[in-house]
Amino acid sequence: MSSFRKRNVQKQIPFTRTSPQTGQVITSSGNPSLDVILGGGLPIGSICLIEEDKFVTYSKVLAKYFMAEGIVSKQTVFLGSLDDSPNHFIVKLPKPLNEDEIDSQIEAQENPDTTKNGLRIAWRYNDLPMVNSEKTQTQIGHHFNLMEHMDVNMFENADTVTWPDDSLDNEIVVNQDDDDDDEEEVANLYDNDSDATYVMDSSKEMEQENANNTSNSLNPSNTGNPTTDDKNATGSTETSSSLPTPPPPICKAPTKTQLFENSKYLSLLKEVQQLLRDDKFHSGGFLIKKSLCRVCITSLGSPMWYDDNYGNDLLKFLTILRAAVRSSVSVCFITMPMHLVAKYDESLVSKIRNLVDYAIELESFAGSDKETNPAFKEYHGLIHLRKITAINTLSAYMPETTDLAFKLRRKKFVIEKLHLPPELQEDNKDADQKPTLSCGRNISPNVKNSLDF
């Protein structure tokens, strides 16, 4: 009997591929230049943190790229924001480019005009494509035009979930005096509904046992015929046993508000966990229809989230969110105003970065001295890679250089290597001056004076 078994190769999730550098399953972040920094894209189950610029201009552009990539790829997209309206944010997503527009854009960048130099390609290589075919097969992302908005017809078939919902109230009010809420809290304390019903039934049985014990202690059994006094005694005991006995004290279960002092974190976390519990986002097993979920949270930790327990609630939320994203087929994209978080508590910055996989800071030149510096006239800001984590690999992917800068053009957001211009415009006044002694520095060159030693 042959021991050969056919290998069951699981189908790859649409618009994902295996990274040649790390061997991880990755997906595009929506921006091709950002994918190059991340090693091809975002790994499945990772959280990418974008530290916002002061005016929240460029971080929103990257968030729009991330959302637009999910809609064009027909993936499930979740958007949560308190600073902006999620519905208005989705409507303003950039428009995807056609193949012809992408080819013309690539040709404009490369500018392969060799006829001007008088060079011609050999006849045997004339029919070969100009671009490597392996790159086109492994491409998973799309190109977008920031000048135009996405067509409304593309949102009809899109699977989008927004938080907060305009039709529902965001605040969660827990009333501990209501009996219904107490039963729900007890039921939520256990995993199965049978455990909760067992607790309710056991409390009823305890009440019946207490009633039987009181009746037995007051009405002892006799072998002989009962006398009139015994009959009267039994009658009085029956009436006393029929009186309702007070129920035993019930221990109250811990309420949900003890996890988060700010109810907004709990509301957002419940929406994300409920979405990721879907079978198509299950990380294990061989599912025929497996899809990817994109979770985007903009301006998390902004002044709209402030309360007395701001730091603890934020760290708890990120810890639980990281576990939910790790155990599902999803990627998470978060933008946070870290400059405001640092003013609240500087120790929170390092703690937040420890709870994410990628931390990228956007330093904008707007409102700073670098805006007028001629060395940075071609760029709008710098990019600092604060953290890169190795997920399911021995070593993380590191780009060629960490000196990166970005610029926002009319139609796209570009990240490039920082190249400083050469110092060719310096004045040569110092070169024309003749060398003089240090003791005669203040003497004018036109006056010839003799030096006495």
N, C-alpha and C positions, 0 to 999 in steps of 0.2 A: 504494500500500500504506500502510495507516494505521500510524502510529508509536505508537498508544495501547497502553499496557501496564497491565494490572490491577495495582493496588498490593496487595502481599502484606502484610497487616497481621498482625503476630504477636499471638497471644493473650496477654493479660496473665496473669501468674502469680496464682493464687488468693490472695485476701486481701492483695493489694498494689495500690497506686494511684500515680498520678503526682502529685507535690506541686505545688500551684498556686504556691507561693512560689519554689521553686528548679528545678522541672521534673525532679526526681529520682524514681526509683521507690523508694517507701518502704513499710515495713510497720510494724505497730503493735508497741510495746514491751510491751504488755499492760496498761499503766496509762494511762488517758486523760489525766490531768493531766500526766504525763511526756511524752506525745506532743505536747502543746501547746507545751512548752518546746523540743522538738526540731524544731518546724516541721511537725507532722503525724505523725511517726514516724521510725524509723531507716532511713537509706538502705541500699540493697542494697550489700554489700561493705564495710560500716563496722564498726568496733570501738568499743563503748561501755564505758568504764571507770567503775565506781562505787567511789569511795573509801569504804571501810567506816567506820561509826561504831565507837566504842571497844568497845561491847558486842555488836556484830554482830547487832543486832536489826532495824534497818530495811533494811539492805542485803539481808538474806535475803528480806524481803517483796517487794522489787523483782525479785529473781531468781525467786521463785515466780510473780510476774505474767508474766515473760518466758517461763517454761517452760509455764505453763498456756495462754497464748495460742497457742503452737505446737501443743499437743495438741488444743485445740478447733478450730484451723484445719486439722487433719490434715496437719501438716508434720512433717518429720523433725527430731527434737530430740536433741541430744547434751549430756550432763551429765558434767562431770569435777570431782571434789572429793576432797581428801585429809582434810579436817577432818570432813566429814559423810559418812554412807553415802548414795550416790546413790539407791539403791532406796528407802530410808526418806524421802529428800527428795522424791521424785516422788509418793509415796503421799499426802503432806500438802499437795498443791497445792490452791488454792482452787477452789470450785465455781462454774461459770458461772451467770449469772442468766438467767431467761427474759425474753421480750419484755415481758410484763406487769409483771414486777418492775422492769425497766429503766424503763418508762414511769412507774410509780408513784414511782420514785426521782427521776426528772427533775422530775416534778410537785412533789414535796416540796421540791426545791431551788429551783425557780422560783417556786412558790406563786402561780399566776396566778388569784387569787381577786379578781376585779374587782367582784363584786356588793356587797362590803362597802363600797366607796367610792361606791356608787350609780351606777356607770358601766356602760353596756351597749354591746356591739359593734354596728356597723351591720348591717342585715339582709343587705346584699349580700356582706359578708365573713363571714357566719356559717358558711357551709359550707366555708370554706378551712381547711387544717390550721394548727394553732398553731405548728408548727415548720417551718422552711424545708426543702423537699423535697430541695434540693441537698445539704444536710448529711447526710441519711439515706442518700443514694445513695453518697456518698464515704466513709462510715464503714467502717473496716476492722478495728477492734478490738472487743473484747468487754468486758463488765463481769463482775466476779467478787465473790463473797462470801467474805470471809476467815474468817467464823465457821464455815463448813462446808467439808468436804473434798470433792474431786472423786469422782464415782462410779467404782467399780472397773471397771464395764463399759466406760468410756471408754478405759481403758488396754489393752483387748484388741486394738483396731484401731489403736492408736497405734504409730508407728515411733520408738522410743526406743533410744538407745545410751548406755550408761553406762561410765564409767571411774573407778576401776579395777574390773574384773570380779571378782566374788567367787570364781569358779571357776578363775581364772588367777592366777599369781604376778605381782606388780607389778615385782619387781626383774628387771633384765636382766643376765645374767652372760655376759661375753665371755671365752672361754678361748683365748688366742693359741697354745697348744701343740697344739690339736686340728687335724688336717688338714682336717676338714669345715668348721670355722669359717674357716680360711684360704681355702678355695675359695669360700665364700659372700662373704667380704669382697672377693675379687678380682672375683667376678661382680657384686657391687653397685657396684663402682667404675665399671662401664660401663653404658650405657643398655640395650643389646640383649644377648640371650643369645649371639648369634653372635659378638660381640666377645670374650666370655669364653672360648668354645670355641676361638676362633682363638688366643688366648694359650696355652691348654693344648696345642693341637696344635703350635704353633710351638716350644714347649719340647721336645717329643718329637723334632721334626725336627732341632733343634740337637744332641741327643744322638746321633742316627744319623749326622749329618755328622761329628761328632767321632770316632766309632768308625771310619768309613770313612777319615778322614784318617790316623789312626794305623796302620791296616792297609796303606794305600798307601805310607806312608813306610817301613815295615818290610819290605814285599814289593814291590820294583821289578820292572817287567815286562822280560823278555829275549826277543830274537827267536830265539835258537838253542835247541837241545834242552837241557833242564835236566840238570845233573849230579847226582850223589848228594849232593854238598855242598849244592847248591841245593835239592834235595828236602828234605834235613834242615832247611835254613834255613826253607823254606816251611812245613814242619810245625811248627817252633817258633813261627813268626809266627802261624800259625792258632790255635795254643793260646793265644798271648798276646792275640790279637785277640778270642778268645772270652771273655776275662775281663771282668767288668762294669766300666765306666768310671764314675768319680764324676760325678754330674750337676752342671751349672753352678749357681752360687748364685742363688737366687730372691729378688728384691726383694719384701719384704713390703709389702702395701698398707696405707694408713692405716686404722686401726680406727675403728669408730663412736664409741667412747668419747672420741675426741678432740674431737668436736663439743660434747658436754655431759659435764661431770664428774659431774653428777647424772643417773642413768639414768632418773629419773622424768620429766624433761622429754622425753627421747627417746621413751619409751613413750607419753606423752600426745600428742606431736606426730605420731607414726605413726598413731594411731587417728584423729585429726582429718583428716590428709591422705588416708588410705584412704577415709574417708567422703565427703570432698569430691570425690574422683575419679570419683564416679558420674556417668553420662551425664545424669541428670535435673537435676544441679546445674551443668551446663556453661554458662558464661556466653555463649558464642558460638553461632551457628547458629540455625535455626528447628526447635525440637523440639516435638513434639505434646504430650508429657507433661513439662512442666518444673515443678519444685517448688522450694521454699525450704527451706534447712537452717538451723536455729538452733543455735548453739554457745554453751553456757553453762559457764563455769569459775568456781567460787566459791572464795574465799579463796586465790587464787593469790599465792604469795610469803609465806605464813604460816610460822610456825616449823616446820611439817611439811616445808617445802621447804629448810630451812637446810642449808648445807654450806660447805666452804672457798671454793668458787668461786661463791658465791650471786649476786652482782651480774652477772657475765658471762653465766652460764647464763640468768638471767632476761631479760636484754636480747636474747640470741640467740633465745630462744624467742619473744618477742614480735615480733621482726623476721621470722622465718620464718612465724609464724602470720598476720601481717598480709598477707604475699604470698599465702598460701593462701586467705584470705578474699576478697582483692581479685579473684582470678582465678576466682571461683565465685559462684553465686547463693546467698549466705548472709549472715547477720549474726551478730556475736559479741558476747556480753555477759559482762564480766569484773568480778568484785569482788575488791578487794585491800585489805589493811590498810596503808594508806599511812603511818599514824602509827608503825607498827612498822618499815616500810621506812626512814622518815626517821631513826629512831634507829640503824639499821644504817649508813646512808650517806645524808646529805642530798642529795648530787648525783644519786642514783638517782631521786629524785622527778621532777625535770624531764626526765630521760632517758626515763622510762617514759611520761610524758605526751606526749612527742614521738612515741612509737610507736603512739599510739591516736588516734582521730578525735574522740571525745567524752570528756571527763573531768569528772565531777560528784562533788563532795565532799559527804558527809552529816555535818553537825556536830550531834551529839545534845546535848541539854541535860542528860541524865542524868549526875549526879555533878559538875555544874558550878554556878557561882553563878547562871547564867541560869535554872536550874530553878525557883528561888524568886523570880525577878524578876517583879513584876506585869505588866511590859510584854510578857512572852512567855508568859503563863499559858495562852493559847489554843493554843500550838504546842508541838511536841515537839523541834524542831530547825530548823536553817537549811540552805539548799542554796546551794552556791557553784559557779558554772559556771567551771571552771578552763580548759577548752579546748573550742572548737567549730570544726571544720574544714569547709572548703568542698570537697566531693567532687564532681568533675566539673561544677563551677559556678564562676562568677566571684566570687561573694560568698556567704558562709554566712548562714543564717537566724539572726537574733538576736531573742530575745523582747522584749516591750515593756519589761520591767524585769528587772533581775538581783537585786533584793531579794526573794528567795523564801524561804518557810518551809513546812514540812510538818507534818502531824499524822496520827497513826494512830488512826482511829476503830475502832468495833467491827467494821465490815464492810468498810471500804475504807481505802486510803492516799491522802491528798489533798495536793496541792501548791498553795499559794495565794500571792498577793502579800502581802508583809509589811506589815501595817497596825498601826501603834502606836496605842494608845488616847490620847485627848486628856488633857491635864493638868488635870483638874477636881477632883481630890481633894487638892490642895495646901492646906496650912494658910495662912490669911490673917493670921497673927500679925504679920508684917512690915508689912502694910498699916495695921494699927491703931496702930502706933507712930508717934509724932510725930518729925519730923526734928530732930536735935540736931547741935551742933557737934562737930567731930572732937576738939577739945581737952577737951570735956566729955563724952566717950563713957562714962567710967567713973562719972559722977555719976548717982545715982539720980534718976528724974523727980519723986519726991515731995519731995525736999529742994531748996529754992530758995536757991541761993547766988549771990552777986554775983561777977562775973568782973572781975578787975583786969587792965587792959591797960597 
